[in-house]
Amino acid sequence: MYASLRRRFSRRSLAVTTCFGLLAFACAAEEAEGDGSSDDIEIDKLLEVAKNQVDRSKPDPTNVWAKRRLEVGEEEILPGDDAEFADMAKRIQKMQRTVQAQQGASKVVRGFHAKGNACAQGRLDLDPSGLEASTRVGLFAKAGAYPVWARFSNGVGFRQSDKKVDVRGLAFKVLNVDGARMRTVAGDDAARTQDFLMTNGAITPAPDARHFMAFGEAMTGEDDSGTVLGRLNNLIGAGKFLLQPENQRILDFLAHRTAPNTKKVGSMLGDRFFTGGAFAMGLGAGDAEKSRAKAAAKLQAVPGILQGNACTPVEQLPNKADPDYLRTDLAKRLATGTVCIDVYLQFQKNGDSEPMEDTSVEWKTPFVKVGRITFPKVDINAGSGAKAEAFCTDISFTPWHTLADHRPLGNIMRARRPVYRASAELRGAKPEPTGSETF
């Protein structure tokens, strides 16, 4: 199937941003800014096409990584995975160069989540007492306080109005984390960081890395008739990709999750963020690259404003008069109050109901609170706050900045290893922070 999908859709490089931008997948039309009515039309079109929601209680039948039953913590490694993921890494760099050329930029930017809405330093206070003893491992082995860098972003690999249909992202990097590490690039052995990357959806639009790639190519490539599909409206009009049976989950996700969320959520402190893919909570004996996870978990982050002892989500509609309303809101709240993020873990209990290799199926197991991030008041638009944010923009976030005990699991996470590395290398990302930086 993959070969036919790749023949059908162009490999134009801008596509990759919708595949791996921490699952950024909804490129919107580029109408002139106004009161937002054109953006409402985009959402209405999606809802018109996607009349029925799909069954997400089990893996997509076209997902080649989910053809057999897997036990808890088990992955499906297919022959050719390494070569396939390496090819995706080449495409992300091609996309970055294309974006740079089209925008006339002086330097290469992130291939995904290019628009940062805010980035600030905070503190993570961990309390894993609610976890079972067997899952208190790695970062979550004991209570403690850690410095954190947190970055709020939009999904696509280029700057656009916050009013456009898109996912939102939250990544945070925990510092001063000790333990045996996974090595992806030189210097990883000496680093003391643990990254978690999330988007505002408990599931992903497509079931696997392969479908993400095909969808991205369809979004900004050419269809069979040669019609250029560079905008969401054109894609809906052509309909060829989204209406294919194997892509029902993508259409359903765009229509029933992403589009409505863009329309109603006006603050990133009023959203919820999820890792999508899972990570290990301890590894069995043997090679850390290959050994089976003893347990697997996903992470949820729920931001808000600290009110007493509660991290209270912000409820407000988008400010359609401001194309950067998400940053405007974050900057104001970071400067005037205590922004917070409650952190939860969700564990895989059953390989069938919580599949490892299909991230379009939502896990239903309970969330266990393990900590809270708080941010001191800061002006990210001036002085040391602005300098710190600039530094944060230049570092890299990847789930493969990790302890071995938290090795990323599943084909989506494995694909991110070479893809994120390639993106960071091309733009010259700074080495991992040590926590000793001053601004």
N, C-alpha and C positions, 0 to 999 in steps of 0.2 A: 504493500500500500504506500509506503514512504516514497518509493521510487516514482510512483504515479503522481503523488502529490507534488514532488519536486519538479517533475516535468510540467505539471499544470501551472505552477506559479513561479514567477520570476524570482531570482535570487537578489533582487535589488537590496542593497545593504541597510537602508533605513528600516527595513522590516524587523530586524533583529531587536530593535528597541522594544517592540511590543511583545517579544517572546520572553526576554530575560530581564526586563526592567523591573526586577522583583515582581514579575508577572504584570507588567504594564501592557495593556492590550487594547485600549480604546482611543485611537487617534481621531480627533474630532475635526470637523470642517473648519476652514479658515476664513469664515466670514469676518467682516469688519466688526470691531467691538461696538456694542450698543447696550440696549437694556436687557439683553439675554434672551430675547424672543427666538432668535435663530437657534440658540442652543436648546430651547424647549422643543423646537421642531425636530431636532436630532433625536431627542429622547422619545418623542411621540412616534417617530418612524420605527424605532427599535421595538417599541411595545406593539405596534401594529403587525410587524412581521412575526414576532415571537408570541403567539397567542397562548401556547401551552407550556407549562414548566415540565422539565424532564425528570425522570426518576434517577436520583443521585444516591440511592441506597446501596448501590453496588458499582464496581468498576465499569468503565466504558468497554464494550465488547471489542472495540478496535484498538485498545491499548495492549501492545505486544508484551509489555512488562508485567501485565496483570492476568496472565492466562492460567496460572496455577495457584493453588492455595499456598500461602506463606504463613509461617509461624510468627509469633510476636518477635520483633527485632530482626526478622529475616529480610534480605533483599533479593531481587532477581537481577543478576548481572548477565547481560546477553553478549554473545560474541560480536565484536565490532563496536561495542559501546565507546571505547576509547577513541577510535578513529572518527566516529560520528560526532562526538562531543568536541574533538579537536577541530573539526570542520566548522562547527558553530563558533568556535573561538576566532577563527579567521574572519568569519562574517561580521562579528561584532566590531572588529577593528576596521573593516571596510566601511561599515556604517558610520563609525566615528569620523573617519576621514571625509566621508561624503557630507555629513552634517557640518563639519568645519568649513568645507569648501562652499557649501550652499549659504552659510551664514556669514562667510567672510571673517570667521573668528581668528584671533591671533593664536589660539591654542586649542588643543583637543579637549573636549569635555566628556563627562561620563556617557557611556553608551546607553544608559538607562537611568531613570530618576535624575535627569540632568538639572531640573529646576529645584533648587533647595529653597524651602520656605522658612527654615530656621535651623540653626545648629548651635548647641550650647553645652556647657559642662554642668554636670550634676553629680549626685551621689546615690548609689544603689545600696540600700539597706536590706540585706538578705535575712530571711528567717525560714529555714526549711523544716521547721518542727512539724509541719503538717504532712510531710512526706513519709512514706513507709521507709523503714530503716534501710532496706535494700536499694532504694533509689536515691539515697543521700550520697551522691558521688560528684566528683569534679567540682565545678563552681558551687554546686548546691550541697556540698558535703557538710557544711556547718554555717552558722550565722556569722555575719561579718559586714563591714562597710567597704565599698569600693568606689573609686572615682569612675565617672562615666562620661563619654561623649555621646550625644544623641542628635540625630539628624532627621528632620521632617522634610518630606519631599513630595513632588508629583511624579507620576509614573513614566511618562514617555521620555525619549532621549533628546528632547529639544524643548526650548522654552515656549509656552503658550499660556493663554489666559486660564485662570483657575475655573472659569465657567465651562470650559470644554470637558466633555465626558472623559474621565480618566480615573485611574486608581490613585490612592494616596499611599505614601510609604513612610515607615518609621524604622530607622536602624539605630541600634545603640551598641557601643563598644565599651566593654567593662575592662578596666585596667588593674594591674597588680594581681593578676591571676596566675598562680603557680601550678605546675604539673606537667606531665608528659604531653607533648603537642603533636598535631598533624603538621607535616611539612609540605607546603605547596610551592613556596618561593624561598630563595636564600634569605636568611634572617628570621624565618618563622621559628626556628628552634630557640632563639634567644628572646623572642617576644613574650609578653605577659598579658595578652589580650584575649578576650572572648567576645565575638560578635554575634548579634542576632538581627536578622533582617526580616521585616514584616510588611505586609500590605493590608489594606482594610477589607479583607475578606477571609472568612474561615476556610474557604475552598478556592481553587483556581478555576479559571474558565475552561481550560483544556486539561485533559487527563494526564498528559505526559509531555516530555520535552519535544518529541517529534511533532505532535500536533501544534504546540506553540510555534515551532519554526514555520510550519506550513501556513498557519494563520497570519503570522507576521509578514510572510511573503505576499500573501493575498492582500493584506491591508495596504501595502505601498508598492506592490509590483504591478503586473499586468495580468488581466484575465485572458481567457482563450480567444476573445475577439480583439485583443490588443487595446482594450480600453484601460487607460491609466487609472488605477485605484489608489489615489493618494489621500482621499478624504472619506470620512465615515459615511456621509450622505451618498457618495458614489458607490461605496461598498454595499449599502443597503439597497440602492437602486439596482445594481447588477444582480445581487442576490445569489450569485453562483456558489460562492464559498460558504456563506452562512447557512444556506438552505440545503447543503449536502448532508445526508444522514449522519455521517461520521463527525459532523461539526455542530450537532444540535446543542451540545453542552455549552459551546462558546456563545452561540446566539442567545441561549437562555440566560447565561450569566450577564451578558451585556445588557439585556433588556430588563431583567428582573432584579439585578443587584447593582451593577455599576452605574447605570444611567439614573435610576431613582436616587441613589446615594449622592451623586454629584448635584442633583437638583435640590436636595433638602438639607444637606449638612454644610454649614457655613463656618465651622471651626474644626481644626484637626484635633482639638481637645474635646470634641464631641463624638469621636469615632472610636472604633475598636480595631486593633491590629493583630495579625496572626502570622506565624512563620510559614504557614502553608505546608511546607515540607517538614519532615520529622528529623530528629537528631537522637543520637544514642544517649542513654543514661547508664553508662558503664559498658565495657566490652569484655567479651570472653577471652580466654587465653589465646596467644598466638600473635600474628602480625596485625598491628592496629589498622592497617589498610584493608584487611580482609576479614578479620574476625567478626563474628556475629554479635550484635548488640544484646546485652542482657535485658535491657528495657529500652523503649523508645518513647519519645515525648514530643509535643509541639508546645510553642510558647504563645501566650496571649498578653498583650499590653493594652491597658485601658487608661488613657490620659485624662486629665482634668485639672481643676483648681483646688488646692488644699483649703478646706473649710472645716476648722476644728481638726478632727482626726480622720475626716473623710476626703477622699480624692473624688471630687464631684465633677462629672462630665458637663461640658458647656453645651447648651442647647440654643442654637440660633441658625437662621436661614442665611444662605450666601448673600453677600452684598454685591449685587449685579452691576453696580456702578464702578466697582474696583476690580480690574483684571488680576490683581495680586491680593485678593482679600484674605487668603489664608495666611500669607506672611504678615500682612497688616495686623491681623488678629493676634497671631503668635507674638509678634514684637511687643504689642501693647500689654499682653498678659504676662510675658516674661519680665517686663519692666515694672509692673505694678503689683504683682501678686506672686504666690508660690505655685508654680506649675508642678504637677506631679504625674507619675505614671505607676499604676498598680500592675504588678507582674504575676502571671499565673502559669502553671504547667498543666498540660493535659496528656494523659498517658494512653498508650495503645494497650488494650486489654485483650483484643481478639483480632487475628489476622484477616478475618472476613469482614467484620463490621467496621474495622479501622484499617483499611488497606494501606500498605506502605508505598506501593508503586503507582497509586492513582490519587492524585491530590485534588481531583474534582469531586471526591466523596467526602462528605463532612463527618468527622469523628463526633460521636455523641457522648463520650465519656466526660465525667465532671472535671472542672478546672479547680486546681488547688493553688491558693495564693502563696507565693514564696518571697515576696518582697515589694519594695516601693522605691521608685526613683524620685528625688526632689531636686529642684533647681533653685539656686539663689537668685534673687532679683538681678537682672542684667539688661543693659541696653545693647541689643545686637546691631544697632545701626550706628554706633559711635564708640570711640575710645577703645578700651581693652576688650569690650564685648565684641566689637566689629572685627578686631584683630584675631580673636579666638575663633570667630565664625569663619574667617578666611582660612585659618589653619585647618579647621574641620572640613572645609570644602576640598582641601588638597589631599587629605588622607583617604584611605580606601576602606570600604566595608565589604566583607564577604563572610558567608557562613563557614568558610574554611580557615578563618582566623580562629582557631579553636583548640581546646584540649582534646586529646585523643578520646577521652571518656564521652565527649559530645560530638563525635564524628557525624557529619551530615549523612542522612540516609535517603534512599530512593533516587530514581533516575533524574528527577528535576534537580535535586541537590547535587548529584554527581556531575551533571552537566554544568552547573554553575562554577565548578572548580576551575576548569580551563577558561571558561568564558569571562568570569570576573577577573581572573588573573590577566588575561589579554587586554581587557578594557583598562585596568589600572596601569599596566605597563606602558600602553600607548600614550596615555595622558600624563605619564610621569608622576604618578601618585607618590606622596611622601612616605617614608618608612613608618612603621607602627609607632605611635606615641608611647612615651614612657611614663607620663604623668608628672614629669619634672618641668614641663614647658611653662613659660611665663609670658604674659602678654601686657 
